Amino acid sequence: QVQLVESGGGLVQAGESLRLACKVSALTFRAENMAWFRQAPGKERELVSHISWSGVTYYVDSVKGRFTISRDNAQKTVYLQMNNLKPEDTAVYYCKLNSYWGQGTQVTVSS
């Protein structure tokens, strides 16, 4: 059974930073591609960033230059460092491994 547990969300002011973490229980974490999605109220869930098993990264245009995805294979954890947060980043953030989703962590950015 694969489980993903996100942490690190919270309430911050615009311009501040947060680091999200997603701890994975999966024997094959090292060989898996990982992704972060987010869903704002009334909007569809969208891909924010992903990182391949080899470390290749992708970012949606709206977060380029502000967010950084990384992984620690020894800890089976993927991170999302979010800097210079904006009110439009407010959403529930989810990590994803194949067809598995975490429970989500709320990020709220006040102006």
C-alpha positions as a Markdown table, in Angstrom:
| # | Residue | x | y | z |
|---|---|---|---|---|
| 1 | Gln | 0.0 | 0.0 | 0.0 |
| 2 | Val | 1.5 | 3.3 | -1.1 |
| 3 | Gln | 0.8 | 6.3 | 1.2 |
| 4 | Leu | 1.7 | 9.9 | 0.7 |
| 5 | Val | 1.6 | 12.4 | 3.6 |
| 6 | Glu | 1.9 | 16.1 | 2.9 |
| 7 | Ser | 3.0 | 18.7 | 5.5 |
| 8 | Gly | 4.2 | 22.3 | 5.7 |
| 9 | Gly | 1.1 | 24.2 | 4.7 |
| 10 | Gly | -0.1 | 27.3 | 6.5 |
| 11 | Leu | -1.1 | 30.9 | 6.5 |
| 12 | Val | 1.5 | 33.4 | 5.3 |
| 13 | Gln | 1.6 | 36.9 | 4.0 |
| 14 | Ala | 2.4 | 37.8 | 0.4 |
| 15 | Gly | 6.1 | 37.7 | -0.2 |
| 16 | Glu | 6.8 | 35.1 | 2.5 |
| 17 | Ser | 7.9 | 31.5 | 2.0 |
| 18 | Leu | 6.8 | 28.0 | 2.8 |
| 19 | Arg | 8.3 | 24.6 | 2.3 |
| 20 | Leu | 6.0 | 21.7 | 1.6 |
| 21 | Ala | 7.1 | 18.1 | 2.2 |
| 22 | Cys | 5.5 | 14.8 | 1.0 |
| 23 | Lys | 6.6 | 11.7 | 2.7 |
| 24 | Val | 6.1 | 8.5 | 0.7 |
| 25 | Ser | 5.9 | 4.9 | 1.8 |
| 26 | Ala | 6.9 | 3.1 | -1.3 |
| 27 | Leu | 9.7 | 0.6 | -1.8 |
| 28 | Thr | 10.4 | 2.0 | -5.3 |
| 29 | Phe | 10.4 | 5.7 | -4.5 |
| 30 | Arg | 13.9 | 6.2 | -6.0 |
| 31 | Ala | 12.6 | 5.0 | -9.4 |
| 32 | Glu | 9.4 | 7.1 | -9.4 |
| 33 | Asn | 8.4 | 10.4 | -10.9 |
| 34 | Met | 6.8 | 12.7 | -8.4 |
| 35 | Ala | 4.5 | 15.7 | -8.8 |
| 36 | Trp | 2.8 | 18.6 | -6.9 |
| 37 | Phe | -0.7 | 19.7 | -7.9 |
| 38 | Arg | -2.9 | 22.4 | -6.4 |
| 39 | Gln | -6.6 | 23.1 | -6.3 |
| 40 | Ala | -8.0 | 26.5 | -5.5 |
| 41 | Pro | -11.6 | 27.0 | -4.5 |
| 42 | Gly | -13.9 | 26.7 | -7.5 |
| 43 | Lys | -11.1 | 25.8 | -9.8 |
| 44 | Glu | -9.8 | 22.6 | -11.3 |
| 45 | Arg | -6.8 | 20.8 | -9.9 |
| 46 | Glu | -3.6 | 21.9 | -11.8 |
| 47 | Leu | -0.1 | 20.6 | -12.1 |
| 48 | Val | 2.4 | 22.9 | -10.4 |
| 49 | Ser | 5.7 | 21.0 | -10.7 |
| 50 | His | 7.1 | 17.6 | -11.2 |
| 51 | Ile | 10.5 | 15.9 | -10.8 |
| 52 | Ser | 11.6 | 12.7 | -12.5 |
| 53 | Trp | 13.4 | 9.8 | -10.9 |
| 54 | Ser | 16.6 | 11.3 | -12.5 |
| 55 | Gly | 16.0 | 14.8 | -11.2 |
| 56 | Val | 14.6 | 16.5 | -14.3 |
| 57 | Thr | 12.1 | 19.2 | -13.2 |
| 58 | Tyr | 9.2 | 21.0 | -14.7 |
| 59 | Tyr | 7.3 | 24.1 | -13.5 |
| 60 | Val | 4.1 | 25.7 | -14.6 |
| 61 | Asp | 4.8 | 29.2 | -15.9 |
| 62 | Ser | 3.0 | 30.9 | -13.0 |
| 63 | Val | 5.5 | 29.6 | -10.4 |
| 64 | Lys | 8.8 | 29.6 | -12.4 |
| 65 | Gly | 11.5 | 31.4 | -10.5 |
| 66 | Arg | 9.6 | 31.2 | -7.3 |
| 67 | Phe | 9.1 | 27.5 | -6.5 |
| 68 | Thr | 11.7 | 24.8 | -6.4 |
| 69 | Ile | 11.0 | 21.1 | -6.3 |
| 70 | Ser | 13.5 | 18.6 | -4.9 |
| 71 | Arg | 13.7 | 15.1 | -3.6 |
| 72 | Asp | 15.5 | 13.1 | -1.0 |
| 73 | Asn | 15.5 | 9.5 | -2.0 |
| 74 | Ala | 17.0 | 8.3 | 1.3 |
| 75 | Gln | 14.1 | 10.0 | 3.2 |
| 76 | Lys | 11.6 | 9.1 | 0.5 |
| 77 | Thr | 10.4 | 12.7 | 0.5 |
| 78 | Val | 9.7 | 15.2 | -2.1 |
| 79 | Tyr | 9.8 | 18.9 | -1.3 |
| 80 | Leu | 8.3 | 22.1 | -2.8 |
| 81 | Gln | 10.1 | 25.3 | -1.7 |
| 82 | Met | 7.7 | 28.2 | -2.3 |
| 83 | Asn | 9.2 | 31.7 | -2.2 |
| 84 | Asn | 7.7 | 35.1 | -2.8 |
| 85 | Leu | 4.2 | 33.7 | -2.3 |
| 86 | Lys | 1.3 | 35.5 | -3.9 |
| 87 | Pro | -2.5 | 35.5 | -2.9 |
| 88 | Glu | -3.1 | 33.6 | -6.2 |
| 89 | Asp | -1.0 | 30.7 | -4.8 |
| 90 | Thr | -3.7 | 30.0 | -2.2 |
| 91 | Ala | -4.9 | 26.4 | -2.7 |
| 92 | Val | -4.8 | 22.9 | -1.3 |
| 93 | Tyr | -1.5 | 21.4 | -2.5 |
| 94 | Tyr | -1.3 | 17.7 | -3.2 |
| 95 | Cys | 1.6 | 15.4 | -4.1 |
| 96 | Lys | 1.1 | 12.5 | -6.5 |
| 97 | Leu | 2.9 | 9.3 | -7.3 |
| 98 | Asn | 1.5 | 7.4 | -10.3 |
| 99 | Ser | -2.2 | 7.0 | -9.4 |
| 100 | Tyr | -1.7 | 7.7 | -5.7 |
| 101 | Trp | -2.6 | 11.1 | -4.0 |
| 102 | Gly | -1.8 | 12.6 | -0.7 |
| 103 | Gln | -4.5 | 14.1 | 1.5 |
| 104 | Gly | -3.5 | 17.6 | 0.7 |
| 105 | Thr | -2.1 | 20.6 | 2.7 |
| 106 | Gln | -3.7 | 24.0 | 2.8 |
| 107 | Val | -1.7 | 27.0 | 1.7 |
| 108 | Thr | -3.2 | 30.4 | 2.3 |
| 109 | Val | -1.5 | 33.6 | 1.3 |
| 110 | Ser | -2.9 | 36.9 | 2.5 |
| 111 | Ser | -2.4 | 40.2 | 0.7 |
